[in-house]
Amino acid sequence: MTIICLEGASSVGKSTTCQQFATQYDAFIVPETGFLCEAPQLEGKELMMWLLERQIDRWHIAYEKNQQHEYVILDGDVFKIWYSWIYGSEHLSLDEKANFFREKLLKNEISLPDAYVLFWAEEDELRKRKEMDQTRSRRNFDKHLCMIEPQMRYFHYLNELVPGYVGIHKAETVEENIHHIVKHCETLPDIKNEKSRSLIESLIFTRVLLLKLNVLLI
């Protein structure tokens, strides 16, 4: 039983891959917050905190379903602090987000998935896929294209902390994406090992790493 988080830019094919994966394997998909919850009438910091709490909800769903299925796939990262490193945060500082997740980690209300898989594609290809998909509006598409390179750097760094933890693949076809996920899960490091977990949890949320990655990602 494995909890996998898929990440990548808009139009890279995460959601389609999730849907097809679930038709071929015993898998439960935890969708993005926007598909899981109706947006509240909140603004500013209150909205940001609401969104963070929904990530805890997504993790609880993943944890519960992991007892019932061979695979659980998170369509999008539950931590996503890297998003603020890339774009900044107007209403909630990086320290506030890091402290929120640190507290939840200590209370065992959230944890790292067993694996990450990052899919990427060239910008021209992503634009082509967006135009072909009329089922979603994909707001802020151009803004999200800016995250491709820094997001890649973040996940490469995570792979340096625990080699083999993140599978990074060019997304060309859904069938190949599914193959990459399955193969990646066959050779995962033991992230449940206390030493590995403590290493990642302590490093990711220290101010030193926040500053280091902020320099790398800008």
N, C-alpha and C positions, 0 to 999 in steps of 0.2 A: 504494500500500500504506500503510494508515493504522492506527495503534494508538490506540484510543479507550477511555477509561475512563468507565464509567457509575457515578454515585453518586446517593444519595438515601436517604430513611428506609426502614425496614422496611415491607414491603407496598406500596411505591410502584410496584413492577412491574419492577424491574431485571432479574431473572432471566428472567421471562416474555418481556420485550422482547428480551433476548439470544437466547433460544431461537427466537423467531419471526424475528428478524433473520437468523439463520443459515439459515433455510429459504428466504429470499428473496434472499440475497446470498452471495457467496463469502467466508464469514466463519468464523473460528475463535474459540471462546469460552474464555477462561481463567476458570474458576469461582473463587468465594471459597475461602479456605484450608480452611474446614470441609468443603467438598465435594471438595477436592483431596487432602487428607492426613488420615490418622487421627490423632486427638489423642494425644500422648504422655503418659506417666505422669510429668509434671513439674509443679512448682508455682513460684510466686513469680517471681523474676528469671529463672530458667532457662527457665520457660515463656514469658515475654515475649521473651527472646532467640530462642527457637525460632520464635515467631510472626514476628518480624522477618526471620529468615533465610528463612522460607517466602515472604515477599514478594519476596525476591531470586529465589527459584525461579520464582515466578509471572511475574516480569519476563523471566527467561531464556526461559520458554516463549513469552511474547508476542513477544519479539524473534526467536526461531527461526521461529515460525509466520508472522511478518510477511513472511518471504521467500517464502512459499508461497501466501498468501491476499491478497485485495484488502483485507480488513478483519480486524483482530484486536480483540476487545472484552474488556477487563478488567472483570469483574463485581465492582466494588469497587476502591477506590484502593490502590495498592501502598505509598504513603507514609503516609497516614492519621495524620499527626501531629496534625491537627485534632481527632481523636477524644480525644486526651489533653488538648488544650486545653479541651475541653468537659467531660470527666468527671474529669480528673485521672488520676494514675498512682500506684498504691500501691507498685509494685515496681521501676519503671524511670522515672527522671526525664525531663523533656522534653529536658534537655541531653544525656542519654545517648542518647535516640532520635535527636535531631538529629545528634549526632556519628556515630552508626552510619550514618545515611544519607549524611552528608557524605563519610565515608570510602568508601562504596560508589560514590558519584557520581564521586569523584576517580579511582577504579579502573575506571570505566566498567562496573561490575557492575549498575547500574540507571540509569534515565534517566526523564525526563518523557515521558508519552505525547504523541502528536501532538495530542490533543484531550481535553477533559473535557466530559461532558454530565451536568448535574445535573437530576434529575427531582424534583418536589415535588408534594405534594397536601395538602389540608386534613386536620387531625387526625381529624375525624369520618369522612372518606372512607377514611382509612387503617385506622381501626378496623373499618369495614364490610368492607373487603377482607380484613382478617385473619380475621374471622369466617367469610367465605365460602370461604377457602382452608384446607381441612382436611389438606393434604399436608405442612404444615410447622408445627412447634410455636412458632417465633418466640419464643425465650426473651428475656427482658429487653425485651419490646416497649414497655412504657410508658417505660422508661428511654430507649430509643432515640428515642421521640417528642420528647424534650427537645432533641435535637440539630438539629431542623429549622431553627430560626431562626439559631443560631450557625453551622451549616454553610453556610447561605445567605450569611451575612456573609463567611465565609472565601472562598467561591468568587467572590463579587462583588469582593472585594479582589484575588484572583488575576487577575480580568478587568481590573482597573485597572492591574495591572503589565503585562499583555500584552492589549490590547483584542481581543476576539473569540476568545480562547483557550477560554473556557468557554461552552458553550451551556446556558442555564438555562430550563427549560420546565415548565409544569404538566402532570403526567401524567394524561391523561384516558382515552385508549385506547391499546392497544398499537400500532395502526396509525399513530396520530399520533406516538407516541414514535419509531417507526422513521423516519417522514418527517422529524422534527426532527433525528435523527442524521445522515441522509444530507445534508440541506440544510446542516447545520452544517459538515460536512466539505468542502463546496464552497467555503467562504470562510475557511479557517483561516489565521492568521498563520504565518509560517515559523518555527516553534519550533525547528527544527534549526539555524537561524542562530545562530552562536556568540554574538553579542551578546545576543539574546533569552534563550538558554539560560543564559548567565553571569549575566544580570540576575536571573532567577528563582531559580537555584540559590544565588546569593550572598545574596539578600534573604530567602528563605524560611527559611534555616537560621541567620540571625544572631540573636543574643540580643535585639537591639533589636526585631525583628519578632515574635519569640516573646512578648516582654513586651507589645508593642502589641496583638497579637491576643488575648492572654490577657485583657487589659482589655476588649476589644470583645466577647469571647465569653461572659464570665461573666454 
